[in-house]
């Protein structure tokens, strides 16, 4: 059994959001996203399930305008549904579950 304490040892980068892999296997990935206030991320089409742990952010998709969400919220983005996230005036931490997404090859 592997244990991850989801709100411990958080790491925020100054220039870009950080997506920290918590689990990577052939079935998919679990990433812990950490965004400083004002940072944003956009993804074109990955199926994504989001669980917000800390902070508030604006989440949007190509079909809907951005909406504000905070902790204890589950968001579901379907395959081929472009999505965006933007941290508001506080640090934003959420889990992203990507199912059946190929793992990029590591050169070498």
N, C-alpha and C positions, 0 to 999 in steps of 0.2 A: 504494500500500500504506500502510495506517495501522498504526502500532505502538503497543501499550499495554504498559507494564511494570506488571504486575499487582500487585506488592507495593511500588511506589514511590508517593510522594505520597498516602499514605493520609490520609483525613480522617474524623474521628469527631466526631459531635455529642453534646453532653451529654444532651439530653433524649430524642432519638429515633434509631433506626438511620438510616443514610444509604444510599440506593440511587442510585449514580452511573451514569448512562447511558454506556455505552461504544460502543454501536451501537444505532441506532433506524432501522428502515425498514419497508416494507410487509410484509416476511416475519416480523418479530418484533423482539425486543429482547434485548440483553445488558446486564445491570446488575451492577455491582460493589457488593456489600453490605458495609457496615462497621458492626459493632456493638461498643459498649463492653461490658465485663463487666456482666451482669445485664439488658441490654436485650433486648427481644423484638419479634417481628413475627408477625402472623397474616394469612393471605390466604384468602379463601373458596373460590376455585375455579380459579385460573389453572393451566394446564398449565405445569410448571416442571421444569427440569433444573438441578441444583445441583452445582457443583464447589467443594469446600472447599479454600481456599488456605492459611489460617493460623488457628490457634486451634482450640478445641473448642466444640461447641454441642450443644444438645438439639433434635432435629428430630422432629416427629410429624405424623401425619395422622389423619383421623377414624376410620380403621379400626384403627389401631395405637397403642400407648402411645409416649411420647417415647423416643427412643434417642439415646445420645451418639455423635457422629461427629467426626472430625478431618481433617487435611490428606490430600490424595490420595484423597478419597472422592467418588464420583458417586452422587447421589440423584435419583430420578425420581418426580415427582408427576404423576399422570394428570389429564386435564381433569376438572373438577368434583370434585376431591379436595382438600378444605380441608387446609391445612398450617400448621404453626407452627414457629418457630425461636426459640431463646433462647441467648444467649451465656453461657458459664459464667464462670469466674473469670479469663478473659483476653480480649483483643480477638479478635473473630471476623471473618474476611474470606472471602467466597465469591462466586463468579460465579453469577448466575441467568440461564438461557437461557429466554426465553419465545417460543414459536413461534406465529406467526399470531395474535398478540394485537393488537387494534386500538390504534393510538397515540391517546391522548387529544387532542382538538382544543384548540388554543391560542386563547384568546379574543382578539378584536381583529382 
